[in-house]
Amino acid sequence: MAQKIIPGGFEARAIAGKSPEELETRSQEYHEDVEAIKDAILRQLGAGTDIGELVYAGMLEAQREVAEGYSLLDNRPGSWEAAGLSQLMDSVHAQLDTESR
């Protein structure tokens, strides 16, 4: 079985003790990931794909790679962004529960 991802939590985001190089690398990776997501959304929008379906499918596949007992939204409990995805995440968990039966 493949190794599962465990959300990083506060400790992984903490800035104290990180070198400027580590912070710059993290920032660069974040911006590259945002660009990759944006490009995928625009490509699928042009293809006529329901963007909600695209985001759902991406979250479903990502959740499959997260360790049991954890969720994609664990890193930002209570954030407005996570709250906006919460209903979609409920559907992801329901689908995975159905598959595991």
GILINPE-V921087 format. One record per run of one state. SS is the DSSP state (2 for helix, 1 for strand, 0 for the rest). FROM is the first residue (numbers start at 1). TO is the last residue. If there is no record, write none. Layout:
ss=[SS,SS]
from=[FROM,FROM]
to=[TO,TO]
This chain:
ss=[0,1,0,2,0,2,0,2,0,1,0,2,0,2,0]
from=[1,5,6,9,14,20,47,51,64,66,67,74,77,80,101]
to=[4,5,8,13,19,46,50,63,65,66,73,76,79,100,101]
